[in-house]
Amino acid sequence: MDIIFKTKKLAKEFNDSKLLQIRHGPHRAKLIRRRLDELRAASVLAEVGTLPQARCHELTGDRSGQLSVDLDHPYRLLFRPGNNPIPTKPDGGLDWAKVTQIEILSVEDTHD
């Protein structure tokens, strides 16, 4: 899958191991790199949904339209489909089998 970043600053941070470790610590930085590798290796989002350790899921409420994958509890890597237009099923839901690009938004505790 293609990965883009919400900001140039975020892209720089996520593409520089040293900056990633400074910002998130060595353990979380390792998990972030692992999730990015898994996302890049997948051809579509549906493949990531089959990885039990990633626990990829759609968010609701004020985060509707976003998805997350697990890092270290309670932190998640947040992203949204980057395809334009966003692929949807006939019922209006996101068609994971057609999402080929994502936009990384942040690393957050979504339970705050």
VEXLUMMAR-58584 format. One line per field, with one value per residue (C-alpha): y, x, z; residue in one letter; residue number from 0. Coordinates in nm, 4 decimals, always signed. Example, Ala and Ser with C-alpha at 12.3 -4.5 7.8 and 13.67 -1.06 7.14 Angstrom:
c2: [-0.4500,-0.1060]
c1: [+1.2300,+1.3670]
c3: [+0.7800,+0.7140]
resn: [A,S]
resi: [0,1]
END
This chain:
c2: [+0.0000,+0.3554,+0.5626,+0.9401,+1.1648,+1.4431,+1.6878,+1.7163,+1.7274,+1.3940,+1.2395,+1.3537,+1.2129,+0.8753,+0.8382,+0.9163,+0.6417,+0.8752,+1.1372,+0.8647,+0.7303,+1.0772,+1.1516,+0.8122,+0.6184,+0.3095,+0.0561,+0.2504,+0.3639,-0.0032,-0.0820,+0.2164,+0.1006,-0.2538,-0.1309,+0.0911,-0.2089,-0.4189,-0.1440,-0.0974,-0.4732,-0.5052,-0.4418,-0.3433,-0.2521,-0.5784,-0.7640,-0.5588,-0.6446,-1.0102,-0.9420,-1.0137,-0.8237,-0.5038,-0.5090,-0.2716,-0.1184,+0.1763,+0.4465,+0.6066,+0.9321,+1.2387,+1.0103,+0.8661,+0.8019,+0.7202,+0.3806,+0.2669,-0.0124,-0.1064,-0.0010,-0.0295,+0.0119,+0.2627,+0.4132,+0.3669,+0.4667,+0.6675,+0.6928,+0.7393,+0.6120,+0.8175,+0.7100,+0.9787,+0.9065,+0.6861,+0.3380,+0.2468,-0.0546,-0.0301,+0.0142,+0.3184,+0.1531,+0.1608,-0.1059,-0.2284,-0.4483,-0.1401,+0.0902,+0.1039,+0.4254,+0.5584,+0.8891,+0.8681,+1.1191,+1.0683,+0.8443,+0.8938,+0.7462,+0.7418,+0.6733,+1.0199]
c1: [+0.0000,+0.1080,+0.1627,+0.1420,+0.1646,-0.0643,+0.2290,+0.5888,+0.6945,+0.5227,+0.6814,+1.0256,+0.9697,+0.8420,+1.1189,+1.4033,+1.4638,+1.6491,+1.3718,+1.1111,+1.2968,+1.3384,+0.9675,+0.8220,+1.0973,+1.2768,+0.9997,+0.7135,+0.9394,+1.0107,+0.6379,+0.5627,+0.8256,+0.6819,+0.3274,+0.4489,+0.6313,+0.3142,+0.1057,+0.3563,+0.3735,-0.0039,-0.1500,-0.4889,-0.6154,-0.8108,-0.4780,-0.3849,-0.7222,-0.6177,-0.3131,-0.4278,-0.1385,-0.2276,-0.5972,-0.6869,-1.0291,-1.2436,-1.3036,-1.6373,-1.7750,-1.5600,-1.2958,-1.5340,-1.3511,-1.0271,-0.8739,-0.6136,-0.3668,-0.2330,+0.1061,+0.1724,-0.1362,-0.3041,-0.1343,-0.2543,-0.1267,-0.4097,-0.4685,-0.7393,-0.7869,-0.5847,-0.7689,-0.9668,-1.2549,-1.2632,-1.3830,-1.7167,-1.9442,-2.3040,-2.4213,-2.1911,-1.9256,-1.5546,-1.4473,-1.1220,-1.0504,-1.0165,-0.8133,-0.4635,-0.3368,-0.3475,-0.2616,-0.0881,-0.2391,-0.0750,+0.0111,-0.2377,-0.4202,-0.7702,-0.9290,-0.8541]
c3: [+0.0000,-0.0598,+0.2535,+0.2666,+0.5720,+0.6918,+0.7258,+0.6099,+0.9755,+1.0420,+0.7316,+0.8467,+1.1960,+1.0720,+0.8143,+1.0573,+1.3151,+1.5487,+1.5501,+1.5964,+1.9015,+2.0513,+2.0113,+2.1102,+2.2874,+2.1530,+2.2193,+2.0593,+1.7729,+1.6965,+1.6974,+1.4706,+1.2198,+1.2337,+1.1640,+0.8783,+0.7278,+0.7561,+0.5958,+0.3111,+0.2484,+0.2133,-0.1307,+0.0173,+0.3640,+0.3949,+0.4260,+0.7333,+0.8845,+0.8962,+1.1175,+1.4752,+1.6339,+1.4445,+1.5442,+1.2626,+1.3093,+1.2075,+1.4647,+1.5472,+1.6838,+1.6238,+1.4688,+1.2097,+0.8825,+1.0627,+1.1369,+1.3846,+1.4479,+1.7906,+1.9166,+2.2900,+2.5066,+2.5019,+2.1940,+1.8373,+1.4942,+1.3352,+0.9617,+0.7012,+0.3473,+0.1013,-0.2125,-0.3909,-0.3966,-0.0867,-0.1917,-0.0380,-0.0385,-0.1660,+0.1961,+0.2327,+0.4516,+0.3733,+0.1219,+0.2781,-0.0247,-0.2463,-0.0193,-0.1738,-0.0131,+0.3427,+0.5049,+0.8438,+1.0864,+1.4275,+1.7197,+2.0015,+2.2973,+2.1450,+2.4841,+2.6261]
resn: [M,D,I,I,F,K,T,K,K,L,A,K,E,F,N,D,S,K,L,L,Q,I,R,H,G,P,H,R,A,K,L,I,R,R,R,L,D,E,L,R,A,A,S,V,L,A,E,V,G,T,L,P,Q,A,R,C,H,E,L,T,G,D,R,S,G,Q,L,S,V,D,L,D,H,P,Y,R,L,L,F,R,P,G,N,N,P,I,P,T,K,P,D,G,G,L,D,W,A,K,V,T,Q,I,E,I,L,S,V,E,D,T,H,D]
resi: [0,1,2,3,4,5,6,7,8,9,10,11,12,13,14,15,16,17,18,19,20,21,22,23,24,25,26,27,28,29,30,31,32,33,34,35,36,37,38,39,40,41,42,43,44,45,46,47,48,49,50,51,52,53,54,55,56,57,58,59,60,61,62,63,64,65,66,67,68,69,70,71,72,73,74,75,76,77,78,79,80,81,82,83,84,85,86,87,88,89,90,91,92,93,94,95,96,97,98,99,100,101,102,103,104,105,106,107,108,109,110,111]
END
